[in-house]
């Protein structure tokens, strides 16, 4: 399992400390820089980071400008933009620079955790053993559903669960309750334990 390395660049030391404590508790390795130029130099030195959390407004440099410079030599790092001043212009600039998430300050710990997990999944990085379980369950449900030639809509009717929820479970974007898994297993005519793979 990969250990997620996160670089935070924010001139607010309190935000850096909050993110360090939050993400370290989830098993991430977090490096924080309150000086945007120091953060830039770390990336330029080819230090390996999977995710960059970048403040939009910092003294002397805009986060978007900094990201433009970073993209010249690192197109792969997943970037999460933080801003207390969201605007259509900055959101559009962020999209053009392949930003993975655009978050408004203040944000909750849960919001950040969910965003990090979603971004990591898109990059193919598993953060926690629990995430591996969700991925396994989702893949197993999709595999059996396809074998039975059932659509998500048909599954929705059989389980009385929304198509949206079923889709999120299959993509490992939402954790299924025991009740939901029971309904899904019944609809697929399998024992619930068969959805857990090798877990």
N, C-alpha and C positions, 0 to 999 in steps of 0.2 A: 504494500500500500504506500503510495506517495505521501510524503509530508509536505503540506502546502506551505510555500514560502510567500509571505506577503510583505510588500514595501508600502508604508504609508508616508505620504508627503503632505504635511499640513502645518502651517505656521502656528496653529493653536496647540500648545503642548498638552492641554487637557484632552483634546480630541485624540491625539496620538496615544496618550496613556490609556484612555478608555478603550480604544481599539486594540491596543497591545494586551490588556488584561482580558478582554472579551474573547479575542481570537486565540490567545495562548491557551486559555482554558479549554478550547475546542481542539487543541492539538496542533495548531498552526505554529509556524516559526515566524515571528513578526519583527521586522526592523522598522524603526520610525525615524523620520527626519523632519525637523521643523524648518530646516534650511533647504529650499527647493533645489538650490545648486548642488548641495551635497547629495541629495537624492538622485539628481540627474547623473552626477559623476559615478555613483554606485552602479547605475544601469549601464552607463557607457563603458565601465570597466568589465562588462559582461558578467556581473554577478547574477546568479540565477534567482529569479523571482517568478512566480506563477501569476500573481495578481498585484496590481498597483492600485492603491486607493489614493486619489489625488484631489486636493482641495482646488476649487475653481478660482477663488480670489485670495491671492497672497501678495504681500508687499514686494514690489519690484518685478513681479512676473505673474502673468495669468496662467492658470492651470492648463487651459486649452493651448496656449503658446508652447508651454513646456511639453505637453503631449505631442504636439506637432514635431518638435525636435526629437523626442524619444522615438516616434514612429519612423524616423529616417533610418534608424539602425536596429529597432526592435519592433517588428510588426506582430509578434506572437503574444506578448504579455497582455493579459486581460486587464482592462482599465475600468475602474469604478470612479466616477466623478461625484464629489460631494459639493453641494452649494447651499448657502443660506439665501441666495438670490436667484432662483430659477427663472429662466427666460426662454422664449422660443428660439432666439438666436443662439444662445449657448447650447441648448438641447440639440439644435440642428448641427452645429459645429461638432458636438460630441458624437453624433451619429456618423458624420462624415469621417471621423477619426476612429471608427470601429470601437466605440466605447461599449462595454458589456452592460453597464448599469449607470443610471443618472439618478442620484439620491438627494433628496432635500434634507437639509439640517433644520431642526434636530431630528435624529432618527433613533429608533429604539434598538436595543441589543438584538432582539428577535428579528427585526427587519434586516439588520446587517448580517446576522447569521444565515438567514434564508437567502439573501442576495449572494453571499459568498458561496454557499452550497450550490446554488443554481449556476453561478458562473463557473465554479470548479467542475460541475457535471458536464457543462457544455464543452469545457476544455479536456474532458476525459480524465480529470484528476479526482480521485476519491478521497474525501477528507476524513471521514470516520467510518468505522466498521458498520455502524448503523446505516450509513449511506449505501454501503455495499449490499446490505440486506434489502433495502428498498429497490435497488437496481435489479437484484436477483429476482425478487418477487414480481416486479413489473415485467421483466423479460419472460419469465415463466408464464405469467398470465397471457401475455401477447402470443407466445408460442402455442399454448394450448387452444386459445381462442381461434387463431388462424387455422390450426389443425381441424378444429370443429366447424370451420367456415362460418364463424359468427361475426357480425359487425358489432361495433360499439353500441349502436342503437338497439340491436337485438339483446345485447348484454344488459343494457339499461332497462329494457322491459322485463327481462328475466330476474334481475336483481333488485329492481326498484331504486337503483342508484343513478345519478345523473351521468350523462355521456361525458360531461366535462370532468367529473371526479374520476370516472373509470380511465379516461385518457391520462389524467395527471398521475394516477397510480401506475399505469403502464410505463409512463416516461420517468417514473421515480421523482416526480415533482411534488408529490403529496404522499404522506404515509397513511396507509390504510388501517382503519380500526379493525379489531378482531371480528366485529359484527360484519363489516364490509367484506373482509376476507372469507368469512363463512358463506355469505351470500354468493360471492364470486365462485368459490369452490363448488357450491351446489349447482350453480348455473353451468359450470364447465364439466360437472359430473366427475370431479376428482376429490381426493381427500385433501383437507386443508394443508397437511404437512407437505404435500407434493409441490406446493407453491413456494416452499422455502429453500429449494435446491439443496446445497450441502450444509446449510446452517443448522 
